[in-house]
Amino acid sequence: MTLLPLTALTRENPLTVTEQLYQKVMELWYYILDHLGEIIWRLMMVILILLLARLVLFAVSQWTKGVIAQAKRRNNEQQSRRVSSMMTLLRSVARYGIYFIAAYMILGQFNLTKGMSSLIAAAGIGSVAIGFGAQSLVKDVVTGLFMMFENQFSVGDYIKTETEEGTVEATALRVTYLRNPKGEQVIIPNGSISRVINYSRGYNIARLTISTAYEADTRQVMEVIAQAAEKYAKEHPDLVEGEPVVLGVMEFAASSVDIGLTCRVKPAMQWEVERGIRLAVKEEFDRQGVEFPYPHVVTVPGDHSAPALSQRQTQERKKPDWAAAVDFDGDDS
């Protein structure tokens, strides 16, 4: 089939759709053959750019890991967590930056960057529409930066947000990675975090409520609880910061007298201390014969015979004359 130039096309001899497609394919094929060396060179450059980007990302990752490991050896736990958070954020920022530069260089290999200025101008015209569409993304990024610079939490801290809680595994530019108590990884957009409870900063308070029986001597039971808690605190100075305090009777429950106890503990150690003190109190109660309250079923023996009726006979009530005179249906016969 002979290819006709576009200028030779007239209304008298138009090409069919199949012929038009064939002509386009052949034009592309001839273009590839004419520029095959240049196309191969550009593809090689694209592969080289991608390899360099991966190499730079690998170098940044290894460098940040080295800084984190060095910080753990030289600094205390709090400072090492801070360094880990900053290095994780730096890794995230570097990933976005390297990908952007690589994409720009790849577009340059195909001469597509010449129109970037016009695209930027068009972006200025449509910035309002784009801003509304990307406001959540911008919020995530800005909030993540503020959280890192304000040192609200670090990698390894146990935190609680409005909806999730767990140990911080990583902090990125847009999201935060948590590992919840069930072992599940939770990814939270930084923009959705407005309130954070950090259990790994400063001290915490362990609070317990111990139920005791009403039949027991409450003052003696409180003394036993205090002895058990103090013994536990002396055996675990790495967990407890202050001496346990028995607060006294907190409530008269349905079947128990509830006694409160509180203790100042190391960061994020309140749950372990609460479990330990409960076990220590249980063992001390068993040693001294103090019972915990539990539901009881009491059976009272009684006489199962029918109750005796009163010996006094009931008197027949006398009906008034007007009530006995007429029946209900009105028939007086």
Phi, psi and omega in degrees: 000134181272129178281132179258138175295156182297330181290338182278352181284131177229175179291340182283327181231064179288152177276148175284171180298319180296319179293322178296315179297318179298320180295319179295318179297318180293322177297318178295321180295316178295325179295318179296317179296321181289330184240030185298317179298318180293321180294316178298319179298317180294322177295321176297320178295322178297315178297319179296318179297317179296320178295317178298320178297316177296322180293318179294319177298319178296319179296317178297318180297315180294323180294316179295322177296321177296319178296318179296315179296321178293322179294324178293330180281325188261330186254171175283177186297319182295316180292323179295324176294321178298315179296320179299319179295315181294321179292323177295318177295318178298322178296320179293315179297318180296324179298313179297317182295317181292319177298320180295315180295319179296318179296321179295320180292323178294318176298325178295331178294336179252019176057039179258358180272352180294331180269012181294325180296319178294324177295321178296320177296318178295325177295327177295324179291318182262021183296327181294313179296317179295323180299318177296323181286330185253013184294327178293321178296315178297321179297318179298315183293313182296317179297320178298320177296316180295321179296322180288315182291328178276355177056048179291323175203164182229170176297129182100347178284148174261116185235167176223126176256192181297328187238338186226162172212153180161188181269133180288120178266324181199153176234121179251180183293330184245331186227165174237136182257123178244151171244108186283172182300339178278356182089006181271140175274126181246127179254117185246124173298136183298329181293339180273356180267109179245342180217126184233131171255117182256109181278354184260009179245130179071200181265166175232168181242126173267128182235131181229151172235118184249123181272132179234162184282150177293330184286341183279158175284110188297321181294318178293321178297319177298323177293320178296317179299317180297319179296316180296317181293319179295322177296318178297317181297322179290329180279344182229066178292342178284348180250324188256134178261326183232171180285135178297146182236125174275117186283336182111196182287122181265327184196146169265100182277181184298321183226018182204159171257115185270124182248131181264150178216141180223154183204137177274129187231173177292164181303132176062022179252007185294324182290319179294320179293319178300316178296319181294318180292323177300315179295319180296320179293318179299315179295322179290323176298316179296323182291323183259006175074027178270130182264146172273149178287145176205158184298136178243148173243116183253126179256122181254118178292147180206175179275119183274359179287160181292144180295141181290137179280156178296137181288341182283126180284140178284140180275142179286130181283137179275127181279144175290156184299323183289335180280328182272350187282324189235137175283171183291331184274003176087000180272117183267009180274000000 
